[in-house]
């Protein structure tokens, strides 16, 4: 899934494992204004910011996301880039959800308002639109984490186990009781978002309706509505990403994504590569 030439996609990664499905991308381990602006000044189409926020307290995680979002917005405006943010997190549903996605949405809106108050509202700025929807896409192919009929599973050997029935659900900091992602969203938001208000992109939508069906459903999102994505293959996620791209570019939808690693790979259009072997490492100068 290719991006527009003037767009920069930034994955805020809450744990160092998030880059395992991608390659040939900058990975920032600090987020000073100077470092972030360097990527925008180069016209970088995509890069990671390693926040490691999953290991932080909620207050610290919120502060990190707020600071980075402000700096990304300012850099995008300065260099005339359109900004797309992915909140990359755990495929077993652990992490600061909905905190981080809420902070990103609030900060982006505040930055939009500030830029308009500064007299910059004479033209449309796609990097600072109201957030229409939040996507929850925890599919991770290599880890055997699949979402089918709205239920998220973890592969254990030859079996698919509902995520809430695994040890991950008993995590001391990020435990949960719901494997059905509609219920998970309601649970984690403390009932602020009801399961009946959560949209679902089914595997049938993806495989029978294709990107057009995905786009049609995403175009209905408004006011930060939650939407979960079912996927059992990387192709499912690639088709979803195509529909998302159309919803953003053609319908002007502004959507934040909370995902595991496979979505980032699909969104960037990166083909799978085999595991590195000695010949590749040696040819890249890894040994003397």
C-alpha positions in Angstrom: 0.0 0.0 0.0 1.9 3.0 -1.2 1.5 6.5 0.4 1.2 9.9 -1.2 4.5 11.6 -1.9 3.7 14.3 0.6 2.7 12.0 3.5 4.7 10.8 6.4 3.5 7.8 8.4 4.8 7.6 12.0 4.5 4.5 14.1 4.7 5.2 17.8 6.0 1.9 19.2 5.3 1.1 22.8 7.7 -1.8 23.0 11.0 -2.6 21.2 9.5 -5.7 19.5 7.3 -3.7 17.2 9.8 -3.3 14.3 10.1 -7.1 13.7 7.8 -7.1 10.6 9.5 -4.1 8.8 12.8 -3.1 7.4 14.7 -0.2 5.8 13.0 2.3 8.0 14.5 4.8 10.4 13.8 4.0 14.1 14.1 6.9 16.5 14.9 6.2 20.1 14.6 9.8 21.1 12.1 12.5 20.1 13.6 15.9 20.4 12.2 18.6 18.0 15.5 18.5 16.1 15.5 14.7 15.6 11.9 14.6 14.5 12.3 17.6 12.1 15.2 15.9 10.5 13.0 13.1 9.2 10.4 15.6 7.9 13.0 17.7 6.2 14.3 14.7 4.4 10.8 13.8 3.2 10.9 10.5 5.0 7.8 8.5 4.0 7.7 6.5 7.2 9.6 6.0 10.4 9.2 4.6 13.9 9.5 6.4 17.3 10.4 3.9 20.0 8.5 5.2 23.0 8.7 2.0 25.2 5.6 3.5 26.9 4.2 0.0 27.8 6.8 0.0 30.6 5.8 3.4 31.8 3.1 4.5 34.2 -0.2 5.8 32.7 0.8 9.4 33.5 4.2 9.0 31.8 2.8 7.2 28.8 0.2 10.0 28.3 2.9 12.7 28.6 5.2 10.9 26.1 2.4 10.6 23.5 1.3 14.2 24.0 4.9 15.6 23.5 5.6 13.5 20.4 2.2 14.3 18.8 2.8 18.0 19.2 6.2 17.8 17.7 5.1 15.7 14.8 2.3 18.1 14.1 4.6 21.1 14.2 7.2 19.4 12.0 4.5 18.3 9.5 3.2 21.8 9.2 6.7 23.3 8.9 7.7 21.0 6.0 4.3 20.7 4.3 3.9 17.0 5.0 0.6 15.2 5.7 0.8 13.2 8.9 -0.6 9.8 9.6 0.0 8.3 13.1 -0.1 4.6 14.0 -0.1 3.6 17.7 1.7 0.3 17.5 1.1 -2.0 20.5 0.7 -5.6 21.7 -0.9 -8.3 19.7 -2.2 -9.9 22.9 -4.1 -6.8 23.9 -1.8 -5.5 26.6 -0.8 -1.8 26.7 -2.2 1.6 27.6 -5.5 1.4 25.7 -7.5 3.6 25.4 -5.2 6.1 27.1 -2.7 6.5 24.3 -5.1 6.7 21.4 -7.2 9.2 23.4 -4.2 11.4 24.2 -3.2 11.4 20.5 -6.7 12.4 19.4 -7.0 15.1 21.9 -3.5 16.5 21.2 -4.0 16.5 17.4 -7.3 18.4 17.9 -5.6 20.9 20.2 -2.8 21.5 17.7 -5.3 22.0 15.0 -7.2 24.6 17.0 -3.9 26.4 17.9 -2.8 26.5 14.3 -6.1 28.0 13.3 -6.0 30.5 16.1 -2.5 31.5 14.8 -4.1 32.5 11.5 -3.2 29.4 9.5 -6.8 28.4 8.6 -6.8 30.0 5.2 -6.4 26.6 3.6 -7.4 23.0 4.5 -4.7 21.2 6.4 -5.3 17.4 6.2 -2.7 16.8 8.9 -4.9 18.4 11.5 -8.5 17.3 10.8 -10.9 16.2 13.5 -10.4 12.5 14.2 -13.3 10.4 12.7 -12.4 7.0 14.0 -10.0 4.8 15.9 -9.0 1.4 14.5 -8.2 -1.6 16.7 -6.2 -4.2 14.7 -4.3 -6.6 16.9 -3.7 -9.2 14.1 -0.1 -10.4 14.1 0.6 -13.2 11.6 4.0 -14.4 12.8 2.8 -14.7 16.4 -0.4 -16.5 15.5 -2.6 -13.8 16.8 -5.8 -13.8 14.6 -9.1 -12.0 14.9 -12.1 -14.1 13.6 -15.8 -13.2 14.0 -14.7 -10.3 16.3 -12.9 -12.7 18.7 -9.1 -12.4 19.1 -7.2 -15.6 19.3 -3.7 -16.6 20.3 -2.2 -19.7 18.6 -0.9 -22.3 21.1 0.5 -25.2 19.1 -2.3 -26.3 16.7 -5.0 -24.6 18.7 -6.5 -21.1 18.6 -7.1 -20.0 22.2 -9.3 -16.9 22.9 -7.0 -14.2 24.2 -8.8 -13.8 27.5 -8.1 -17.5 28.3 -4.3 -17.1 28.0 -1.8 -15.9 30.6 -1.5 -12.6 28.8 -5.0 -11.7 30.0 -3.8 -12.0 33.6 -1.1 -9.4 33.2 -0.7 -7.4 36.4 -0.8 -4.1 34.7 -2.9 -4.7 31.6 -5.2 -7.7 32.4 -8.5 -8.1 30.6 -11.6 -10.4 30.6 -12.9 -10.1 27.1 -11.7 -12.0 24.0 -14.5 -10.5 21.8 -13.0 -7.1 20.7 -16.4 -5.4 20.8 -16.6 -6.3 24.5 -12.9 -5.5 25.0 -13.4 -1.9 23.9 -16.3 -1.5 26.2 -14.4 -3.1 29.1 -11.2 -1.0 28.6 -13.1 2.3 28.1 -15.1 1.6 31.3 -18.3 1.6 29.3 -17.7 5.0 27.7 -17.8 3.2 24.4 -20.6 0.6 24.2 -20.1 -2.6 22.3 -23.1 -1.7 20.2 -21.4 1.5 19.0 -18.2 -0.3 17.8 -18.0 -0.9 14.1 -16.6 -4.2 12.8 -14.8 -4.9 9.6 -15.4 -8.7 9.1 -13.4 -11.1 7.1 -16.4 -11.4 4.8 -16.3 -7.6 4.2 -12.6 -7.9 3.3 -12.7 -11.0 1.1 -16.0 -10.5 -0.6 -16.3 -6.7 -0.6 -12.6 -5.9 -1.0 -11.1 -2.4 -0.5 -14.4 -0.8 -1.7 -16.4 -2.4 1.0 -13.8 -1.5 3.6 -13.8 2.1 2.4 -17.6 2.3 2.5 -17.7 1.3 6.1 -14.8 3.5 7.2 -16.4 6.5 5.5 -19.3 6.2 8.0 -16.9 6.8 11.0 -17.3 10.0 12.9 -16.4 11.5 16.3 -13.6 9.0 17.2 -15.8 6.0 16.7 -14.1 2.7 17.4 -13.8 0.0 14.7 -12.2 -3.4 15.0 -10.6 -5.3 12.1 -10.9 -9.0 11.6 -8.0 -10.7 9.9 -6.6 -14.3 9.6 -4.0 -13.7 6.8 -1.6 -10.9 5.9 -3.7 -10.5 2.7 -6.7 -9.7 4.8 -4.8 -6.9 6.4 -3.4 -5.6 3.1 -6.9 -5.4 1.7 -8.0 -3.5 4.8 -5.1 -1.1 4.4 -6.1 -0.4 0.8 -9.6 0.5 1.9 -8.3 2.7 4.7 -6.0 4.5 2.3 -9.0 5.3 0.1 -11.1 6.4 3.0 -8.4 8.8 4.0 -7.5 10.2 0.6 -10.8 10.2 -1.2 -13.3 10.7 1.7 -10.9 12.9 3.7 -11.4 10.7 6.8 -9.0 11.2 9.6 -8.3 7.9 11.4 -6.0 6.8 14.1 -4.9 3.2 14.2 -4.1 1.1 17.3 -2.4 -2.0 15.9 0.0 -4.8 16.3 3.0 -5.2 14.0 1.4 -6.7 10.9 -0.8 -3.7 10.1 2.3 -1.5 9.9 3.8 -3.8 7.4 0.6 -3.9 5.3 0.1 -0.1 5.5 3.6 0.5 4.3 3.3 -2.0 1.5 6.4 -3.9 2.6 6.7 -7.5 1.1 7.7 -10.2 3.5 11.4 -11.0 3.7 13.0 -14.3 4.9 14.9 -14.3 8.1 18.4 -12.9 7.8 21.1 -15.5 7.3 24.9 -15.2 7.5 25.3 -14.4 3.8 23.0 -11.3 4.1 24.7 -10.1 7.3 28.2 -10.6 5.8 27.3 -8.8 2.6 26.0 -5.8 4.6 29.3 -5.4 6.4 28.3 -7.1 9.6 31.7 -8.8 9.9 35.2 -7.7 9.3 
